[in-house]
Amino acid sequence: MATIELETKSEVLRRIDVSEKVAGKLRYTTDMIEVEALYVKVVRSAMPHAMIESIDISQAKETPGVIRVITSHDVPGENLIGFFTRDQPLLAEDRVRFIGEAVALVVAENPVSAMTAVNSVKISYKPLPAILDIDSALSPDAIKIHEDGNIKESFVIKKGNVESAFEKSDIVIEGRYSFPYQEHAYLETEACLAMPTEGGITVIGSMQVPFAVERAVRTVLGNAVNKVRVIQAPTGGGFGGKEDAPDEVCAHAALAAYLTGRPALLAYNRKESIIFHPKRHPGYIKRKLGATRDGILTALSETIMLDGGAYMSLTPRVIFQSVATATGPYLIPNVDIEGKGVYTNKVPCGAFRGFGKPQSQFAAELQMDELAKELKMDPLELRLKNLIKEGSELPWGQRLGDGIGILQCAIRVKEMAEWEEKRQKYGVVDSKGIARGIGLALAMHGTSIGPLGIDVGSAIIELDENGKIVVKNSLTEYGQGIYTGWIEIVSRALNVDKGLIEVIYPDTSIMYDSGPTVASRSTAVGGRAIYEAAINFKSAILKAASQMIGVKPHRLSLEGDSIKSIENPNNRLSLKDIASMARKNGQTIKGEAWVNMNQGSYWDREKGRGVPWKSYSFAAHVAEVEVDINSGKVNVVNYYAVHDSGKILKRSLAESQVYGGVVQGLGYALMEDLHFKDGKLLSNSFLDYMIPTFADTPNIYVDFIETYNEDGPFGAKGLGEVPIEPVAPAIANAIYNAIGKPIRAFPFTSERVFSALQGD
Amino acid sequence: MKPFQYLSPIQEFEYLKPRTLDEALSIVSKFNGVAKVIAGGTDLTIALKELLVKPQAVVDINGLKEIRYIRDDGGIIRIGALTTFDEIYRSGLINKYARCLAQAAYNVGTWQIRNLATLGGNIANASPAADGATPLISLDAHVHIKSINNERDVPIIDMFLGPKKSALNSNELITEVYFKKDELANCGWARIGRRNANTISVVNVAVNISLADGKYRAARIGLGSVGPTPLYAKKASEYLIGKEASSATISQAAKIAMDESNPISDIRGTKIYRLSMVKYLTEKLLNNLTYGGIN
């Protein structure tokens, strides 16, 4: 692929979507007020685990303003949803498995009627024992939440012989590490507008994966409708939370629209959103790490347990990623890693930026610092001794090729953070009771989905009749700024003005399925498909222009807003002219492409070997903290992040991804968690679910090491997820440095740190 | 149709906006408990949206400019009930004579909330965690309350009867909060929160002292989020009065304050942590106010 000059650091960030958003003009799903829609509200289970004996909707039906009350009996197709495994009823039939599970829908003329009717649906339950944590789920006499038992999925990776390696190790560190839930807390809560059409349904909503929504709507409506069209509305944040949750929301809205024959709007307030949508998995890791006296890692034995909640959601893939990066970016000759996801009677857990890695990296990176302390070695030095590099063999047998920038990231972050000086100085308490600390963590993250799923991308680029270059790709913009990135790619590939390029919102009726907008793949895979479609588009437009101008295609040049003869630049046609001539001729000017990222990757489950990802992104982060030893309050004062995500297409956008990831990781590390009582989620609003404000945000310094990725557009790798992954362990290690002892569970709330200081 | 409202619909009610205090008092008297008074609305609006209250009428008192002021009334500082936290935080008078109140005001919610939320509303809502309550306790403030044919003055501590339960009757309005101006006094406020801004206090403490000849001439300590209501740490306060200032005295007073508090464990913090923090914050504030320094 072509290489081109990189954007300079001074270039001003100019996202194409920014002015509409800042001015409040962009219309999200609930702003589409010209549609006279009915209001849908969901009746939810009040029990964590129970058989449903009866559902009495008689009073709800009579509520003034109510049009219809819907239960599972009204579903014309299959009453099941689920991203990979359809294991969750769209509306509960005879059993509920968590508080908040959908049991019925109320459709009303106005929202107050809908809310009133929701409260008058009477559900009679016969309670079952509720399983509220991992260990209870695994107990031999535990009730089975699903027919197959309480283990959702497990993965194993083994290499060498850990037992004999531990025996030969000079030092062995062993510990149990635990981690909390995390809620996505996107600005826009879930919303979907469904409209009946002749023989079909059109759905507009907030989502990450339009084709998954289309499949979900087809499944639940079955043969009742022929045409399902899904359009992504502007979407205010996702972070993985809108990977599968919109399937349920849109299927509910579509069902209401189908049964009433009228447009139906389903939108959640914050409480409803927090109660139902899948979260980041909490759980624990038991980890044993061996090393020689010189600090060479010898063996790792690890068990990862993730609490997956009541339904499957994305758990199998999440647990795979936890297992696959359990070693961190280090060479360990003997490993025995097992990961399990279990069912409990709580909100399901699924996709969230980082996807299983923030959990396993926390354990891996904190334990590295514990080992360093035991060895009386600098934690960075210990890491550098064991770091993977070009040509290294990963635990699953994959040999790494080029483009491994982790060493350069670590060295750069060490300089930026003045690591050695601060590490010397910190770790003492000053006269005001403040202890300073500095900590480091590394991370690696495979680009895109890998061999467990279909990993193809597609794009269509065409000239519309006004001479605009229209880009169609079903991957979604939900805050990343991906359209700005794609326009950059098309403009570079075609050498045309950015102002002539337009990206349109996903619509399943006019696009191919480019796969889910997840796994840091929008630039690396979506961008690659767009690049290839642009190259095909270029051939098509040069060929068409050749006939119009009367010059052979290879003697023509596309530049700015027109095509001209290389020999005689005055012999030219603007794209606008070409478009109108094509219109008159009845000609289509278009380029398409599919890219298959599954090529060259595979996974052998039995042996735990394969090539799960073809390229890896890396990061090295350093956090500097101040701990008030009298209250346990942790303030992160400075933060340094260096990333290798291949070639950076838009530096300002890439920096934004890192800032966002760091702040989201800081919330995860310091304050975010969900609290339950008897299975009921208590932290169901922003009053009690804390996310960081600017007052909690440190100075963040970002830099990039730019390796080259053969598969990505212009050498790019994925960047979306990796910035969140080293944050919690970097902060954990900084606290460890400050107070002299490791805390193996987070969030590091003032109270938790205070307790640790008291010696609990 | 307004989908915006859909996410948190507001039920129908009669909306009344009196222009004078007398008019407002006659309206609340007439509705006799089935009306809700709205000032800043930062608590009431949420309750309305969640259908937690279903008033027949909402009485908007934001037009009553006569109860929105901060003034020095010769020895007494008077704050009109409709004064917002932003106005309190910006007031030179409050910063000079009641710095603890200015500090607390600055930490209430966000800028948007401080622009709306009023001191009177904060008292009427009677949250055990109310940031405005502890400074007023430490200042020994009084609340002036009016109804259509009566008025009364209530010590601030007697306003709080239980969680979200105040001594205000449904036919009454708070019109003013006032306290004595003390040139020798020095007060401070501090809290433990779960983040650095816009958070409900896990513990908040206000301390007001005045020193003469190295001895505590006066001392009042207010404690928040450590009982069913904001608390006056009576024993700790009285312990200090007349005593020579010393680290040992301060430490002992902080311990007594801790013993006087009665927190619960909830998702914001455990009882044991809250107790430790009462001691820590009280000690820190007393040290800072006695010996100078930052708080």
HADDOCK unambig.tbl for C-alpha pairs under 7 A between the chains (distance, minus, plus):
assign (segid A and resid 30 and name CA) (segid B and resid 3 and name CA) 5.68 0.50 0.50
assign (segid A and resid 30 and name CA) (segid B and resid 4 and name CA) 6.54 0.50 0.50
assign (segid A and resid 31 and name CA) (segid B and resid 3 and name CA) 6.80 0.50 0.50
assign (segid A and resid 33 and name CA) (segid B and resid 2 and name CA) 6.82 0.50 0.50
assign (segid A and resid 33 and name CA) (segid B and resid 3 and name CA) 6.57 0.50 0.50
assign (segid A and resid 111 and name CA) (segid B and resid 6 and name CA) 5.59 0.50 0.50
assign (segid A and resid 111 and name CA) (segid B and resid 9 and name CA) 6.20 0.50 0.50
assign (segid A and resid 112 and name CA) (segid B and resid 9 and name CA) 6.21 0.50 0.50
assign (segid A and resid 112 and name CA) (segid B and resid 11 and name CA) 6.48 0.50 0.50
assign (segid A and resid 267 and name CA) (segid B and resid 7 and name CA) 6.56 0.50 0.50
assign (segid A and resid 268 and name CA) (segid B and resid 7 and name CA) 6.18 0.50 0.50
assign (segid A and resid 269 and name CA) (segid B and resid 7 and name CA) 4.98 0.50 0.50
assign (segid A and resid 269 and name CA) (segid B and resid 8 and name CA) 6.71 0.50 0.50
assign (segid A and resid 630 and name CA) (segid B and resid 280 and name CA) 6.87 0.50 0.50
assign (segid A and resid 631 and name CA) (segid B and resid 277 and name CA) 6.72 0.50 0.50
assign (segid A and resid 671 and name CA) (segid B and resid 194 and name CA) 6.80 0.50 0.50
assign (segid A and resid 675 and name CA) (segid B and resid 267 and name CA) 6.68 0.50 0.50
assign (segid A and resid 692 and name CA) (segid B and resid 195 and name CA) 6.93 0.50 0.50
assign (segid A and resid 693 and name CA) (segid B and resid 197 and name CA) 6.85 0.50 0.50
assign (segid A and resid 695 and name CA) (segid B and resid 196 and name CA) 5.61 0.50 0.50
assign (segid A and resid 695 and name CA) (segid B and resid 197 and name CA) 6.14 0.50 0.50
assign (segid A and resid 696 and name CA) (segid B and resid 195 and name CA) 6.69 0.50 0.50
assign (segid A and resid 696 and name CA) (segid B and resid 196 and name CA) 5.67 0.50 0.50
assign (segid A and resid 751 and name CA) (segid B and resid 273 and name CA) 6.41 0.50 0.50
